[in-house]
Amino acid sequence: MRDVQSAPNGLPPRTPEMLHNIVRKFYRGAVSHYDLIQAKKAEAAAARQECRAGGDDAALKRALHTLFLEFHFYVTCWLKIEQALVRLASQDGRQAAVLERFRPELERHLGVREQLDKTEACVEAQLAHGGPDWPCVQQDEYWFAGIAFTVDEYSLQALHDLYEAIQRARNEVE
């Protein structure tokens, strides 16, 4: 498993322009992935209904596994944005202020990402947390080591806000 805390250490130097391109690339990746995640949530909800009707949760577990892989991509985009922002912050006090302002949201998303590295365990954790009725699917709220999380409008808006703040700080320099 990758050490997220020390990820920027030892990386080659990047210009601010390169770092902003990284932010833009992963922001776009996360945003473009949002609709796919919503479709996978719908598949999980349908699998939950089948599970409740027939009692077998294998299809639901597969659907959650797929959903969590999609979550993993989304929060990995957050990680890449955070890594670029850390490097930008070391060069620019305005970006450092953005990093501090969004620190709680970044930590929340990166905490979920760390758990999602063990996707199968995350699926089993949902059963352990909510029981055989899988309320996490119905409520669209999943548990990752004590963090309630889903990719929803709130998360997407936080991503938009983060990106806009990085862009505003950048434009103040130019």
C-alpha positions as CSV (number, residue, x, y, z in Angstrom):
1,M,0.0,0.0,0.0
2,R,1.2,3.4,-0.9
3,D,2.1,5.9,1.9
4,V,-0.1,8.8,1.1
5,Q,1.5,11.1,3.7
6,S,4.9,10.9,2.1
7,A,3.9,10.7,-1.5
8,P,5.3,14.1,-2.6
9,N,8.7,13.3,-1.2
10,G,11.3,12.3,-3.7
11,L,9.2,13.3,-6.7
12,P,10.9,15.3,-9.5
13,P,10.3,19.1,-9.5
14,R,7.1,20.2,-11.2
15,T,6.4,23.7,-12.4
16,P,3.2,25.4,-11.1
17,E,1.8,25.0,-14.7
18,M,2.4,21.3,-14.6
19,L,0.8,21.0,-11.2
20,H,-2.3,23.0,-12.3
21,N,-2.6,20.6,-15.3
22,I,-2.5,17.7,-12.9
23,V,-5.3,19.3,-10.8
24,R,-7.4,20.0,-13.9
25,K,-6.9,16.5,-15.3
26,F,-8.0,14.7,-12.1
27,Y,-10.8,17.2,-11.4
28,R,-12.2,16.4,-14.9
29,G,-11.7,12.7,-14.3
30,A,-13.6,12.7,-11.0
31,V,-16.4,14.9,-12.4
32,S,-16.8,12.7,-15.5
33,H,-17.0,9.6,-13.4
34,Y,-19.9,10.9,-11.3
35,D,-22.7,9.7,-13.6
36,L,-21.1,6.2,-13.8
37,I,-21.1,6.0,-10.1
38,Q,-24.7,6.9,-9.9
39,A,-25.5,4.1,-12.4
40,K,-23.5,1.6,-10.3
41,K,-25.5,2.8,-7.2
42,A,-28.7,2.0,-9.1
43,E,-27.4,-1.5,-10.0
44,A,-26.6,-2.0,-6.3
45,A,-30.1,-0.9,-5.3
46,A,-31.6,-3.4,-7.8
47,A,-29.3,-6.2,-6.5
48,R,-30.4,-5.3,-3.0
49,Q,-34.1,-5.8,-4.0
50,E,-33.2,-9.1,-5.6
51,C,-31.4,-10.1,-2.4
52,R,-34.3,-9.2,-0.2
53,A,-36.6,-11.2,-2.5
54,G,-34.4,-14.3,-2.8
55,G,-32.1,-14.2,0.2
56,D,-28.9,-14.7,-1.7
57,D,-26.5,-11.7,-1.4
58,A,-23.8,-12.8,-3.9
59,A,-25.1,-10.5,-6.6
60,L,-25.4,-7.6,-4.2
61,K,-21.8,-8.2,-3.0
62,R,-20.6,-8.1,-6.6
63,A,-22.5,-4.9,-7.3
64,L,-21.1,-3.3,-4.2
65,H,-17.6,-4.5,-5.1
66,T,-18.0,-2.8,-8.5
67,L,-19.4,0.3,-6.9
68,F,-16.5,0.6,-4.5
69,L,-14.0,0.2,-7.4
70,E,-15.7,3.2,-9.0
71,F,-15.6,5.1,-5.6
72,H,-11.9,4.2,-5.5
73,F,-11.2,5.9,-8.9
74,Y,-13.1,9.0,-7.7
75,V,-11.3,9.3,-4.4
76,T,-8.0,8.6,-6.2
77,C,-8.6,11.7,-8.2
78,W,-9.0,13.6,-4.9
79,L,-5.7,12.1,-3.9
80,K,-3.9,13.3,-7.0
81,I,-5.4,16.8,-6.6
82,E,-4.3,16.9,-3.0
83,Q,-0.8,15.8,-3.9
84,A,-0.5,18.5,-6.5
85,L,-2.0,21.1,-4.1
86,V,0.5,20.2,-1.4
87,R,3.3,20.9,-3.9
88,L,1.6,24.1,-5.0
89,A,1.1,25.2,-1.4
90,S,4.8,24.8,-0.8
91,Q,5.4,27.4,-3.5
92,D,2.5,29.8,-2.9
93,G,0.9,31.0,0.3
94,R,-2.5,31.4,-1.4
95,Q,-2.5,27.7,-2.3
96,A,-1.5,26.9,1.2
97,A,-4.6,28.7,2.4
98,V,-6.7,26.7,0.0
99,L,-5.1,23.5,1.3
100,E,-5.9,24.4,4.9
101,R,-9.4,25.4,4.1
102,F,-10.2,22.2,2.4
103,R,-8.1,19.9,4.7
104,P,-11.1,18.3,6.4
105,E,-12.8,17.4,3.1
106,L,-9.5,16.2,1.6
107,E,-8.8,14.0,4.7
108,R,-12.2,12.5,4.6
109,H,-11.9,11.5,0.9
110,L,-8.4,10.3,1.4
111,G,-9.4,8.3,4.5
112,V,-12.0,6.5,2.4
113,R,-9.5,5.9,-0.4
114,E,-7.2,4.2,2.0
115,Q,-9.9,1.8,3.1
116,L,-11.0,1.2,-0.5
117,D,-7.6,-0.3,-1.2
118,K,-9.1,-3.3,0.4
119,T,-12.3,-3.4,-1.6
120,E,-13.5,-6.8,-0.6
121,A,-13.1,-6.0,3.1
122,C,-15.1,-2.8,2.5
123,V,-18.0,-4.8,1.1
124,E,-17.9,-7.1,4.2
125,A,-17.7,-4.1,6.5
126,Q,-21.1,-2.9,5.1
127,L,-22.7,-6.2,6.1
128,A,-21.0,-6.1,9.5
129,H,-22.1,-2.5,10.1
130,G,-25.7,-2.7,8.9
131,G,-26.7,-6.3,8.9
132,P,-28.2,-8.6,6.3
133,D,-30.8,-6.0,5.2
134,W,-27.9,-3.9,3.7
135,P,-29.4,-0.5,4.7
136,C,-26.2,1.2,3.4
137,V,-27.5,0.7,-0.1
138,Q,-31.0,2.0,0.6
139,Q,-29.6,5.0,2.5
140,D,-26.7,5.6,0.1
141,E,-24.4,5.8,3.0
142,Y,-21.5,3.5,3.3
143,W,-19.1,3.0,6.2
144,F,-15.3,3.0,5.8
145,A,-13.5,2.6,9.2
146,G,-15.9,5.0,10.9
147,I,-16.3,7.4,8.0
148,A,-19.8,7.7,6.6
149,F,-19.4,8.3,2.8
150,T,-20.9,8.2,-0.6
151,V,-20.2,10.0,-3.9
152,D,-23.2,12.3,-4.0
153,E,-24.0,15.9,-4.8
154,Y,-22.3,17.1,-1.6
155,S,-19.1,15.4,-2.4
156,L,-19.2,16.6,-6.0
157,Q,-19.9,20.2,-4.8
158,A,-17.0,20.0,-2.5
159,L,-14.8,19.0,-5.4
160,H,-16.1,21.9,-7.5
161,D,-15.5,24.3,-4.6
162,L,-11.9,22.9,-4.2
163,Y,-11.1,23.3,-7.8
164,E,-12.6,26.8,-8.0
165,A,-10.6,27.8,-5.0
166,I,-7.4,26.5,-6.5
167,Q,-8.2,28.3,-9.8
168,R,-9.0,31.6,-7.9
169,A,-5.7,31.4,-6.0
170,R,-3.9,30.7,-9.3
171,N,-5.5,33.7,-11.0
172,E,-4.5,36.0,-8.2
173,V,-0.9,35.3,-9.1
174,E,-1.3,35.8,-12.9
